[in-house]
Structures are given as C-alpha cells and as structure tokens.
Amino acid sequence: MTYEEKTMKCDRIYEGKILNLRIDTVELPDKKYSKREIVEHPGGVGIVALTKENRVLLVRQYRKATDKVLLELPAGKLEVNEEPKETALRELKEETGYTAEKLEYLLECYTSPGFSSEKIYLFYGENVEPGEQELESGEFIDVESYTIEELKKLIDRGEIMDAKTIIGIQLLVTRMAK
C-alpha cells in the first residue's frame, strides 16, 4: 500500500522567530483530499549531562505552553547553519554553566510528528565541569542535579513530564545497566 500524501497546495499562515505554521492541502492514497496543519520547527537538542559525582543535571523553568514549571534536560533550539553537537555544547553552557569536553550522540527523534517537523537530537556528556550560566535575556532557569535513582522516582511520580527528558533518562539507565 502507498502511504504517502501528495501536497497539492501550501498556504503559509505564520512565520515567526521560533516556528512557522502552514496548512497543506494533500491528496490521500484513496484520491480524496484533506488539510494538514504543519508546525515547521528547526529542531533542537537535549543533553544528558552527568557530573563526576554521577548526578544528572536538569533545569527547572516555566513553560507557557503548559502553564507549568517543568523539570527538563538542558536543551535548546538549533540555530541556522549550526550542527546539533555545537548547539548541545552551547546550550549546556548557557543554561547550566557546565561544559563538556566530549559529547556523545545518543539518538534523534521527532517530538510530535502528527503536526510538527521538530526533531530533537539527544547527546550524552560525562564528567561535565561546572562554570557560570550564560542565560539569554528573558530566561529564568534553576539548575538542579539528581541521582539516577531520584530521577526514576520523579518519573514514576509524574514529576518529570517532558518527553525528551524521560527518553534521555531511560537511555542513561540502560547505559548504566550494561
């Protein structure tokens, strides 16, 4: 069976600093037509940063889209012509003040492929070194660190709800079990 949808028309609704919105008219495999609302996003990174004391760095920040303060991996948006690894090193430093001599690529995944092109690249940094945060204007972030056991409990209790963070922690748990 053919699953692809052929784009017949593309209407740009909004072009913003972080994302764009378009509505595509598509022809379905059964030759019927439908509309698709698509959020275009340049993608981002998340960093599973492990300190020398085997503590994982997380950031606590308010997220307007959820109207909640969330506990997340340090993360950020890819800039134009920036490689994901460069973004990861930059965002780790900006959000936490920590630096990593070496970052290892873990995986990449789509965040919400039903309506968004956003892809997140996850990296692992070991023995990260502390330093000074370099927050951008308008960023209000607290840096916290947790043991793997504490993180498992936070996930079990629903206190960590961010998908990239849950995936990153689970990848770390699997890595440590080997």
Number of C-alpha atoms within 10 A of each C-alpha: 4 7 8 10 15 14 15 12 11 15 11 11 11 11 12 9 6 12 15 16 18 16 16 18 18 19 17 16 13 9 10 8 14 13 15 14 16 19 19 17 18 15 22 21 25 27 31 29 29 23 20 11 11 15 20 24 22 26 18 16 16 14 10 8 6 8 8 10 11 17 21 24 27 24 28 20 20 23 14 7 6 10 10 22 20 13 21 29 21 17 26 27 21 21 24 24 18 23 22 19 10 14 20 13 15 15 13 16 14 14 16 11 12 11 13 18 17 18 19 22 22 27 23 20 21 19 17 23 15 13 12 12 17 16 15 9 6 6 12 12 17 13 18 14 17 17 14 18 10 13 22 17 12 16 16 11 10 10 12 17 15 14 12 23 23 18 15 22 19 16 17 18 15 10 9 9 7 5
